[in-house]
Every structure is written in C-alpha cells, then in structure tokens.
Amino acid sequence: MTIESVTAPADLAEQVNRVKAVFASGRTRSYEWRHRQLEAIARLCDECEDDIVAALDADLGRQRAEAWLGDVASTKGEAEFARKHLRKWMKRRKRGVPMAQLPSSAWVQYEPLGTVLIISPWNYPVYLALGPLVAAVAAGNCAVIKPSELAPATSALLARVVPKYLDPEAVVVIEGGAEATQELLSLGFDHAVFTGGTAIGSKIMAAAAATLTPVTLELGGKSPVVVTADADLDVAARRIAWGRLLNSGQTCVAPDYVLAEKSIKSDLVRRITENVTAFRAGNDMGMRVINDRQFDRLTGYLEATKGDIAIGGGTDRAALTIEPTVIVDPDPSEPAMTDEIFGPILPVLEIESAEQAIRFINGRPKPLALYVFSNSKSTSREIIDAVPAGGAVVNHVAMHLLVPQLPFGGVGASGMGAYHGEWGFQALSHRKAVLAKPAKPDLKMIYPPYTDKAMRMLRKLL
C-alpha cells in the first residue's frame, strides 16, 4: 500500500469528526491535560531518539548529531519551556477600564480554538510536526497532524509513536499525500499551521479560505547575510558555512546568499571555503538532497550561473548528492539569486556599503530571516531597522529559531503569523474579552427615550 492510499476521504471525515467530538467534550481544557501532553512530547523525544535518528537517516541521510540538534533537542526544548510556563500563560490578564465604565472589572482570558490541523514538511519532519503541536496542546486544543509524504519513514514513525505517548483520541496522525491534505482542509478546522514553500503556502491558504479556516503559514524565501568590513571574518565564515550546510542546506532559515563589502569579500570567500572543507572532513563532499526534482532544480542553478565557482560544483544524480558550492558574483537575475535555493549552494556578492545592501535586499521579496555580521552595533541596528524580515540575528545565523522566548514567523511572502513559546500559545488561543459590571447602579439616562439633558450628560460621560 502506498502512502497516497492510506486513508479514504470518508475515513478522513470520520476521524476528524471524532477528534472534534473530543474537544467538544471539554476534556482538553484543563491545566492537567495540557501539562500531561507537554510532558509526553518531551518524553517521546528522549525515549524515541534512536528511532527518530534512524527515520531521518532513511528519509534524508542525516547524521545523528544534526538529527538530534534539528529535530530532537529543538522539539524537547519547546515542550519543556511550555510545560514550565503553562500555568502563567493560562491565567486571565486583568485590564483597566475607562472611568465611564466604573464600577466594573475587565480581563482577557485565553481559550482553546478547537481542533488544529498541522501540515508539516519533510526537511525537519519531527520538529515541524511536534513544535506546532506543543503550541496546540498548550492552548488546550485537539490536533490532527499531517506529516509530509516525502519523508515516509518519519511519517510512519509519527503515526506509530504519537498515539502511544499523547492522548490518542485528541491528537491523531493522518498519513497521505497532497490529496489527503486537500481533503483535510475541505473538512474545516479551527486553525491550520502549515510549514513549507511559498507556492504551496498560497494553495493552502486558498483551500483554507473555503471553510474560513485561519492559517499560520511558515514559509521561506531568500534569507540574506550582510557582512561588513569590520566583522570578525573567521567567526562569520564558520557560522555562515555551518548554517548553509546544515541538513544539506534544506533549512528554511538557512543563509541563502551573502552580501560582503568589497574590501573583505575575497578573504571571506576563502575562509568560507576552508570551513566547508573542514566540515566535510572524513565524508564524501557530496551532500544528499531529498529527491530527483530538487536535485534537478539545484543542478539547474549550477548550470545557469554566470558566477565563478570557488568550491564544489560536482553532482551525482544516482546518489542525489551535490557538493557544497560557493558561487562568487553571480548575476542578480539568475535563478540562484531569484529562487530560494534550499540546498548546499551559497552565492556571495560584492557590495560597496551597508546602504547598498539595504537597497538590494529591499528590492526583493521580504525574507524569513536577516543575518548581519558586524562589530558595529550602530551598523547592525541600521540594517535590521531598515530591512523588513520575519526575524533577524546579529553575528550568527538561524539561532533565533531555538529561542522560545522569541516569536518565529515570516512577513509578506515569507509567512503569515508566528508561534513558539508563549507566542504559539497565544496564536492557537482565542483571547476572549470579558467585562463584568454590577447590577447597581443602573443609570437610566443610557436608555431611550433620550432627552436633551440625557444626551448632554452622555456626551460628557462617554
């Protein structure tokens, strides 16, 4: 049986209706239920680490260290942070009222939305399924997880272990391909969280609109790196190379291209290539990508480039591997500079100044992340303030993703909405406004018929 034929549409509707019935019963609302689910996610990460590593190796050829960092430690960190802060997040927040509304009291209370659909991608198939789940169950929701069919071993693992650790009636995993995703969206949810590419994100949003399902879209885009002349080049080169090669470059917040000031560009390129070589020591230079389609797309970038290849460029279609490649001074209009790369290829372009970098970036779609390497706080702040981006990091790359105290999300074409930590709890909660007033006093002037005197009083009062 192929993954495309796991579940028929009628079965999908029946499963989703059962999950919705669990939410309607009210059992997911309590602090105790939520806390148990968060503990279970953390325990799953610990007890199933070997299984997760094996599945990621089968799907992506990922080594244990990267599997632990990218999918296990990141997921557990989110769950543990939410567990520790859950009680505080759930408390109602008192608000002041205008004098005209006295006597009264007001507050905001956070209530679960209902049933959340999580559509996760193949590149970090555990973290990007269970990370949003942390937010969903912390907020007291039921959830349906639809893993990517492009990571079949991990999809099967999630379908097997999630019911063993979490409430199996309130959190379910449904396997399948694109047809299953479309069918699920047609059933209507209280919220949908999708992580993936911009093109598919627009289709998800269109499908969700038919049932007025709100969406959080975590998309991608070309995340730029600006390196100024005063940056620590050794650190910058090491961190850029690490971020670009993590998971064979198949990371939504990977540095997508580098803008380096003219005086240090050649030195930076040399240091990046040295770090690439050092990182691949003891391994073949070729890095595996997910499938034939992605391989052909990436090799097309290499064939089309007008830049110089500083390192790499080799490919092996039989093994679906591409050597880590640094392209120096590509044409800004070529595919490697207009499309999100999502592979082990890094273009480096020369700029005259930080101002030119700002103009270049702002002439393109808003990125998911912006990275600035500079020893000048004022220069770093100038660039960050001038460039709209989902998030930004100074003197590192991608690390903001691992800080649950920060919201994570895109802007414009790079995404819609944000989650992680309390931001995820709030995104998947309804903020209900409550105003409580006593029965007395009951001012008669507020009710019709309105006399001239009453209207004068009301104008002063309100």
Sequence and secondary structure as in RCSB ss.txt:
>XXXX:A:sequence
MTIESVTAPADLAEQVNRVKAVFASGRTRSYEWRHRQLEAIARLCDECEDDIVAALDADLGRQRAEAWLGDVAST
KGEAEFARKHLRKWMKRRKRGVPMAQLPSSAWVQYEPLGTVLIISPWNYPVYLALGPLVAAVAAGNCAVIKPSEL
APATSALLARVVPKYLDPEAVVVIEGGAEATQELLSLGFDHAVFTGGTAIGSKIMAAAAATLTPVTLELGGKSPV
VVTADADLDVAARRIAWGRLLNSGQTCVAPDYVLAEKSIKSDLVRRITENVTAFRAGNDMGMRVINDRQFDRLTG
YLEATKGDIAIGGGTDRAALTIEPTVIVDPDPSEPAMTDEIFGPILPVLEIESAEQAIRFINGRPKPLALYVFSN
SKSTSREIIDAVPAGGAVVNHVAMHLLVPQLPFGGVGASGMGAYHGEWGFQALSHRKAVLAKPAKPDLKMIYPPY
TDKAMRMLRKLL
>XXXX:A:secstr
  GGGSS HHHHHHHHHHHHHHHHHTTTSSHHHHHHHHHHHHHHHHHTHHHHHHHHHHHH   HHHHIIIIIIHH
HHHHHHHHHHHHHHHS EEE   GGG S EEEEEEEE SEEEEE  SSSTTHHHHHHHHHHHHTT EEEEE  TT
SHHHHHHHHHHHHHHS TTTEEE    HHHHHHHHHH  SEEEEES HHHHHHHHHHHHTTT  EEEE     EE
EE TTS HHHHHHHHHHHHHGGGG  TTS  EEEEEGGGHHHHHHHHHHHHHHHTTTS S EE S HHHHHHHHH
HHHH  SEEEE   EETTTTEE  EEEES  TTSHHHHS   SSEEEEEEES HHHHHHHHHTS   SEEEEE S
 HHHHHHHHHHS  SEEEESSSSGGGG TTS EE  GGGEE EESHHHHHHHTEEEEEEEE  S    GGGSSS 
 HHHHHHHHHH 
